Amino acid sequence: MRRTTRNFARRVAQCSRRIEIMNVFITRPIPESGLQLLREAGHTVRLSATDAPLPAETLRAGLSGADAVITMLSDKITADVLAENPQLQIVTQFAVGFDNIDVQAATARGVSVCNTPDVLTDATADLAWALLLAAARRVVEGDRYVRSGQWDGWGPMQLLGTKVSGKTLGIVGAGRIGQAIGRRALGFQMPVLYNARYVKPEFEAEVGAQWRDLDDLLRESDFISISCPLTPETRHLIDARRLELMKPSAVLVNTARGPVVDEEALAMALRSRKIAAAGLDVFEKEPEIHPDLMGLDNVVMLPHAGSGDVETREVMSELCARNIIAHFRGEEPPTLLNPKSTPPGFE
């Protein structure tokens, strides 16, 4: 009770001095557009000196004296980290996922937590399809073959891939990104199956999608796209047993979070050709990749590039900045995840 009163008093005092300069720490370089918004609002911006995941001790040093922080998925904002930085008021994540942040601990301390939903939906859905097509049609293998100088002309049995049009697409997790992936299937005349906690009537009406139990979806689908969040329940959701359910011709695409798929089991399934191919943008222990995946020619791998187009990253940068600016103006940030972190009367 005493801590809650102190937090409330601190936040009311902050509200009364909104024009003061606040210190914003950003753990990786981000597009200039968001930095400019923060500077124009009068805040001091401090960027990490390196474009690489920060070791825990470097993150802690960077947070010292920071009133706000823009974090990446690799930054662990734990209860201990929050306790060490009582001046920290807002954490805004440069991503949709936020399982690296202890939101419950942040809420208890009156710290706002935000993310960047919606703005990267199309970019991630586009990349999922790029991986799907590249894995199905062996695009990366073909590129390497041509560059090697070994190609001596067209052949009827050369680099045969898997047809995409008209095949069944299964979507695991039909949120914003999953539904965007499903809408793109219309152009390929693909039946769409999906698995989600709730039936999505509007999605079903829009693309003719049908809900399936996860095991049935895996049995019936030719292509499976993973779009669910990482939670304790979805960790290793796709494990050895579920990989066994898939067709030998199936292609698995993961643009969600790496630990949703048991990477070792996937490597075994690909190596033994229990499934045909995979396209991966995320990995279980990023940036480490299971060594058994590295030598396989039936997996296409990208360096977590789902939102990686110029336009999307600029909008993500601006949204993070707007969250911080709104917070220090006493307004609710646009993508606040924990409204209870704002004490009553802080308006």
N, C-alpha and C positions, 0 to 999 in steps of 0.2 A: 504494500500500500504506500509506504514511504517512497519507494522507487518510482511508482506511478505518479505521485504528486510532484516529485522532482522533475520527471520527464515533462509533465504538463507545464510546470513553471518555466522550464527551459524553452519549450516550444512557444509558449506565449511571449516570452521575452524576445525570441527570434522573430516572431511575427511583427513585433513593434519596431524592429530595426532592420526591415527588409532591404533597405538601401545599402547596408554594409556589404563589403566585398567578401565573398565566400570562396574558399579554396577547393578546387575540383581536381581530383587526381584521376588520370586515365591510364589504365594499365597497359594499353598498346596504342600505337598511332592509329588514328581514325581519320576519315575524310575531313577536310578543312571546314566544310559548310557548318558542321555542328560546333566546332571550336569557335568559329566566328560568332555564332549566336550566343555562346556563353560569354565571350569577351564583350560583345555589345551590351549584354545584360549587366556588365560590371564585375563579373567573376574572374578570379585568377585561375588560369588553366595550367596544370602541370602534367606533362606527358611522360610516360616511361621512356627511358633512353634507348630501349631496344625493342624491336618488333619480334618478340619471342615470349613464350609463356614465362611468367615470373616465378622464380623460386619462392617458397613460402616466406623466407626471411626478407626478401626484396619487396614482396607485396606488403608485408607488415611495415617496413620502413617507408614505403610510399604512402601508406594510409596515415602515417603520423601527421597530425595537424590538418587532415583533410576533412572538410565538412560534407563533401559528396564524392562519390567514386563511380566511374563508368567501368564496369567489369566485363571480362570475357568468360566463356565456359570453363576455361582452365584455372580461373581464380577461385580458390576455396574461401568463401566468406562464412566462416564457422561462428559458433557461439563465442568461442574464445577470442577470435579476431574482433568480433563486435565489442566484446567486453574490454579489450585493450584500447579501443578507440571510441570513448564515450562521446566525443564531439561529432562523430559521424551521424548525419541525419538522413541521407538517402543513398541507396545503392541502385543504380540503373544498369541493367544487363544489356550488352550489345549482342543480343540473340533473343530467340523466342524461349528456348529452354532455360530453366533457372535452378536445376537440381544441385548446382554447386553452391547455392546460397541457402543458409539456414533461415528460411522465411519466418518460422515460428519464433526463433530467437530474436530476429530483427523486430518482429511485431511486439514482442514483450518489452523491447528496449525503446519502442517508439520510432524505429527506423523504417522509413518507407522503402519498398522494394518495387522496382518497375522492370519491364522487359520491352521487346520490340515486336509485338505480334502484328499480323496483317500485312505490314509493309514488305515482308520478304516471301510472302506466299507464292506469288507467281514465279519469282526467281528460283525458288526451291523446286516447285513443280516442273519448271522447264528443265532443270538439271536432272531430276528423276527420270524424265523422258530421254534425256541425252544418254544417261547411263543405261536405261532399258534398251534403247536402240543400238548403242555401241556394243553391249554385251550380246544381244541377240544376233547382230549382223557381223560380229567379230571385227569391228572397225579398228580397234587398236592393233590387233594382230596384223590386219591388212596394211596399216600404216607402216608398222615395223618391217613387214615383208618388202614393201616397195622401197623403203629407205635402205634396206640391206643390199640392194643391187641384185638379189637373187631372182626377182620376178622376170620371167622370160615370155610373158604374154598370157592372154586369157585361156582358161581351161574349164571344161564343164563340171569338174569336181573340185574346183579350187575354192578353199575357204568357205565352204557351205555353212550358212548360219541358220537361224530359226526365223520363220515367217512371223510377222507381228500382226498385221491386219487381220481382223476377224477372230483372233484368239481371245481367250478370257483373261481379263485383268482382275486380280484380287488385291484389295486395298486394306491394309491392317492399320486402323486408326483413321477415321473419316472426319477429322477436324478440318480447319481451313485448308491446309496443304493437301491432305488426302482427297478432299473434294475437288480441289483444283486439278490434281492429277487425274481424277476420274473424268472431269469435263473434257480434258484433252483426249481421252480415249474415244470420244464420239467421232473424231476425225479419222480414226482407224477402224471404225465400225466394230468395236470390241464390246462384248458383254462385260458388265462391271459387277463384281461381287465386293462386298465390304464387310468388315467386322468392326464394331464399335460398341461401347457400353450401352448406347441408346440407338434406337432406330431413328433414321434421318429421313423423314417423309419428303422434305423439299429436295434433298439430294436424289432420292429415288425417283421423284417425278421428273427432275431435270435431265438425268442421264439414263434412266431405266435401271438404276442400280438395285441390287437385291442383297439383303442382309444374310449372312451365313455365320454359323458357329465357326470359330477359328479353324478347328481341325478340318471341317468340311470345306472351308475356303481353300485351305492349302491343298487338299486332294483335287479340287476341281479346277484350280487356276493354272494357266500357262505362264503367267507373269504375276509375281507377288511384289507389291511395293509397300515398304514399311514406313508409316508416317505417324506412329503413336509416340506420345511422350515417354520419357524414361521415369519410371516409378519403381518402388520395390516390387510391385506386381508384374511389371513388364520387363524386368531384368531377366535376360536369357529366355524371353518369351519364345523366341525361335531357337530351340535346342535340338539335340540329336534326334529325339523322338519325333519332333515336328518336321524336321528336315526329311526324315524317312517317309513322311506322308506325301511329300511332293512328288510330282511326276518326274521321271528321269529327264524329260525335256524342259523342265521348269527353269525359269530365270528369276532370281531373287535380287531385288534392288532395295538398298537401305540408305535413305537420306535423313533419317530421324536421329537416333543416338546409337552409337556403337554397341553399348552393352545390352541393347534389346536382342541382339543376336549373339549366340555363343560362337565366338570366332574360331575356336579350335574345332568345334563340331562342323562349322561351315567349311573350313579348310579340308576336313576329311571327306565331306560330302562332295566337294568340288573335285578333289583329287581322285576319288573313286568313281566319279561321274554318276553319283546318285542323283544329282541335279546337274543341269547342263551348264549353267553359268551364273555369274553374279556381277552386280554393279554396286560398288561401295563408295560412299562419300564420307562415311564416319566409321570409327574403329573403337574397339573395346577399351584400349589403353592409349588413346592418342597422346603424343604422336607415334607411339610404338605400334607396329603392325605385327600380327602373328607371323613368324618366319615361314610357316608352311603355306601362307598365301603368296609369298613373294615370288616363288618360282612357277606359279600356275599361269597357264595361258588362257584360262576360261574365267578370269575375273578381271574386271576393269576397276581401277582404284583412283580416286581423286582426293586431294588434300583438304577435305571438309570445305568445299567451295560452293555449297548450296545457295547461299545468298550473294555469291561473288560476281555481281555485275556492278558497274560504276554507279548506275542510277539507284539501285537498291541500297548499296552501302552508304551513299550520301543521305538517303532518307532515314536510314537507321541512325546515322550520326546525329541528324537533326532531331529525331524523336528523343534520343537520349538527352540531348541538350534541352529540349522543351520540357521534359520531365523534371529536370533539375531547376530550370527557371521557374516553372509553375510552383514547385515546392517552396522555393524561397520567397515567392510572392504571396504565400499563404493560400495558394489554390491547390486543388487536387490534381496531381500529375495525370496526364492523359492515359497512361497505361499502368496505373497503380494496381499492384497485385494484392496488397494487404491494407485495405482501408482502415482497419482497426488500429493501424500504427499511428493514425492522426487523432490526437485526443479530442473529445467533444469541445466545441467552441473555437477550435483552431481553423478559422475560415478567412 
